[in-house]
Amino acid sequence: MATINAIGSDKPIEVAFGGTGIQAAGAAYAPICAGTTTTGALQTAATSISSIGTSLISNGSAALSSWAPLASMKLLSTVTLGAGTSFINFNSSVVTSAYKNYFVIMYRITPAASRILSVTFSTNNGSTFLSSYFAGANKCTYNSTTFSNANSTTTGQLGSGNISGNLSGYLMLYNLQATVSHQPSWCGQLFDSNSSSWHQSFGCVTTSTAVNYIRFGWNSTNFNVGGSISLYGFNQ
């Protein structure tokens, strides 16, 4: 008779008698967890353990824990502006089905001439761009009690009117893995240091196909040298 434990038995020793209640530990490197009762056989938390970068997540007091991605942001790409840059593009190598939502940080970007900054989206990696937008933006200057506003149906306008100074701020991009009921949308705030003004923007683009390309640019001018735009991905 083959034996599998220290007392010469081919049966696993029960938990109530100091054993594990199992013949094998399960998946290699998987953590051992308590059983479904205080004396039940031990279990291994192996679900999705082979996925790199995951963490052990509780599924509640009545279920075995499993491995899943943490709800955290990941830096996907940073573009530093060079001479003659017309557009800042993030293509399908970074805009993928791995993330539904994105966070954009802009740092000290400026136009070569006073112009409007916009975001546009593509579902075919930049071959063509979506053209039906519901975009709005407003501007509040320091120590002013009034707002100016603007809107666009052809691009995702990110400021109320022309901008000439250094822009810094953020933009949230939601639901880029589009569905009929959840279209890609955005909201954000940018500070223009030249006019001491805040530009707030919001809107959505009409599509039921996943976006895989994001473009930032000014109308009819280039970016000045210096500054950067960074793209982060997150799923929550």
C-alpha positions in Angstrom: 0.0 0.0 0.0 1.4 3.4 -1.0 1.6 5.9 1.8 1.1 9.6 1.6 1.7 10.8 5.2 3.7 10.3 8.3 1.4 7.7 9.9 1.6 5.3 6.9 -1.9 5.9 5.5 -2.9 6.4 2.0 -5.7 8.8 3.2 -5.0 12.5 4.0 -5.1 13.4 7.6 -8.2 15.4 8.5 -7.9 19.0 9.6 -9.5 18.1 13.0 -6.6 15.8 13.7 -3.9 18.2 12.6 -3.8 17.5 8.9 -4.7 19.3 5.7 -7.5 17.1 4.4 -6.0 17.1 0.9 -3.6 14.8 -0.9 -1.9 17.5 -3.0 -1.5 21.3 -2.5 -2.8 22.1 -6.0 -1.2 24.7 -8.3 2.5 25.4 -7.7 3.1 28.6 -5.7 -0.6 29.0 -4.8 -1.3 30.1 -1.2 -3.1 27.6 1.1 -6.4 28.8 2.5 -8.8 27.5 5.2 -11.6 25.2 4.1 -15.3 25.9 3.8 -15.8 25.0 7.5 -13.4 25.2 10.5 -12.6 21.5 10.0 -12.9 21.3 6.2 -10.1 20.4 3.9 -7.7 23.2 3.1 -7.9 24.9 -0.3 -5.5 26.6 -2.7 -6.2 30.0 -4.1 -5.1 29.4 -7.7 -7.7 31.1 -9.8 -5.9 33.4 -12.3 -2.6 33.0 -10.5 -0.7 32.7 -13.8 -1.7 36.2 -14.8 1.4 38.5 -14.1 0.8 41.6 -12.1 -2.4 40.4 -10.3 -3.0 40.5 -6.6 -5.0 38.2 -4.2 -8.5 39.7 -3.9 -11.2 38.7 -1.4 -14.4 37.5 -2.8 -16.2 37.7 0.5 -16.4 35.6 3.6 -18.2 32.7 1.8 -15.9 32.3 -1.2 -12.3 31.4 -1.9 -10.0 34.4 -2.8 -8.8 34.8 -6.3 -6.2 36.7 -8.3 -7.2 39.8 -10.2 -5.7 43.2 -11.4 -5.7 46.0 -8.8 -7.7 49.1 -9.7 -4.7 51.3 -10.2 -3.4 53.5 -12.9 -0.5 52.5 -15.2 1.6 54.9 -17.2 1.3 53.9 -20.8 3.2 56.6 -22.7 4.7 60.1 -22.3 5.3 62.4 -25.3 7.7 65.3 -24.9 6.9 68.0 -27.4 9.6 68.7 -30.1 9.9 71.3 -32.8 7.2 71.3 -35.4 4.9 68.8 -33.6 1.5 69.0 -35.3 -0.4 66.4 -33.2 0.1 64.3 -30.2 -1.1 60.7 -31.0 -1.6 57.7 -28.8 -2.2 54.7 -31.1 -3.4 51.1 -30.7 -0.2 50.0 -29.1 -1.2 51.8 -25.9 -5.0 52.4 -26.4 -6.1 48.7 -26.1 -8.9 46.6 -24.7 -6.9 46.2 -21.5 -8.3 49.5 -20.3 -11.8 51.1 -20.4 -10.7 54.4 -19.0 -7.7 56.7 -19.3 -6.2 59.6 -17.5 -4.3 62.3 -19.3 -1.8 64.8 -17.7 -0.8 67.8 -19.7 2.2 69.8 -18.5 3.1 73.2 -19.9 2.0 72.7 -23.5 1.7 75.8 -25.7 0.6 76.5 -29.3 2.8 78.3 -31.8 0.0 80.8 -32.2 -3.2 81.4 -30.2 -5.6 78.6 -31.2 -8.2 76.1 -29.9 -7.1 72.8 -28.4 -9.1 69.7 -29.2 -9.1 65.9 -28.7 -10.3 63.5 -31.5 -10.8 59.8 -31.6 -10.4 57.0 -34.1 -11.6 53.4 -34.1 -9.2 52.2 -36.8 -5.9 53.3 -35.5 -5.9 56.7 -37.0 -6.9 55.9 -40.6 -10.0 58.0 -40.2 -11.4 60.0 -37.3 -14.8 60.2 -35.7 -16.7 63.3 -36.6 -19.9 63.4 -34.4 -19.2 65.1 -31.1 -21.2 66.7 -28.3 -18.5 68.9 -26.7 -18.7 71.8 -24.3 -16.1 74.0 -22.6 -16.2 77.0 -20.3 -13.6 79.4 -19.0 -13.2 81.3 -15.8 -10.5 83.9 -15.4 -8.9 84.6 -12.0 -10.9 87.2 -10.0 -13.7 87.2 -12.5 -17.4 86.6 -11.7 -18.3 85.5 -15.2 -17.8 82.4 -17.4 -17.4 82.2 -21.1 -18.4 79.1 -23.0 -18.1 77.3 -26.3 -19.2 74.1 -27.9 -18.4 71.9 -30.9 -20.0 69.0 -32.8 -17.0 68.2 -35.0 -14.2 67.8 -32.4 -13.7 67.4 -28.7 -13.0 71.1 -27.9 -11.0 71.4 -24.6 -11.1 75.1 -24.1 -13.4 78.1 -24.4 -11.9 79.9 -27.3 -8.3 80.5 -28.4 -5.5 79.7 -25.9 -2.0 81.2 -26.1 -0.3 80.5 -22.7 1.2 77.4 -21.0 -1.5 74.8 -20.3 -1.3 72.3 -17.5 -4.0 70.1 -16.1 -5.8 66.8 -16.6 -8.4 65.0 -18.7 -10.4 61.9 -17.8 -11.4 59.7 -20.8 -14.2 57.2 -20.0 -15.7 54.1 -21.7 -13.3 53.9 -24.7 -14.4 50.3 -25.1 -17.6 51.8 -26.4 -21.1 50.2 -26.5 -24.4 51.6 -27.8 -25.4 52.6 -24.3 -22.0 53.8 -23.1 -20.2 56.1 -25.5 -16.7 57.4 -25.1 -16.7 60.6 -23.0 -14.4 63.0 -21.3 -14.1 65.7 -18.7 -11.2 67.8 -17.4 -9.6 71.0 -16.3 -6.7 72.9 -17.8 -5.0 76.0 -16.4 -3.8 78.7 -18.8 -0.9 80.5 -17.1 -0.8 83.3 -19.7 -4.3 84.5 -18.9 -4.7 83.0 -15.4 -7.8 81.1 -16.6 -9.3 77.7 -15.9 -10.8 75.9 -18.9 -13.3 73.1 -18.0 -14.3 70.7 -20.7 -16.8 67.8 -21.1 -18.5 65.8 -23.8 -18.8 62.5 -25.7 -18.3 61.1 -29.2 -20.9 59.1 -31.1 -19.7 55.5 -31.7 -20.5 52.0 -30.6 -17.1 50.7 -31.7 -14.1 50.7 -29.4 -11.7 53.6 -29.6 -8.0 52.6 -30.2 -6.4 56.0 -31.1 -6.4 59.4 -29.4 -5.2 62.6 -30.9 -4.5 66.0 -29.4 -3.9 69.1 -31.5 -4.5 72.8 -32.1 -6.5 74.0 -35.1 -4.1 75.3 -37.8 -0.9 75.5 -35.7 1.8 73.3 -34.1 2.8 72.8 -30.5 5.8 74.8 -29.3 8.9 73.0 -28.1 8.7 71.8 -24.5 6.0 70.4 -22.3 4.6 66.9 -22.3 1.4 64.8 -22.4 1.2 61.6 -20.5 -1.4 58.8 -20.9 -2.4 56.5 -18.0 -4.7 53.5 -18.2 -7.1 52.3 -15.5 -10.2 50.0 -15.3 -12.2 51.5 -12.4 
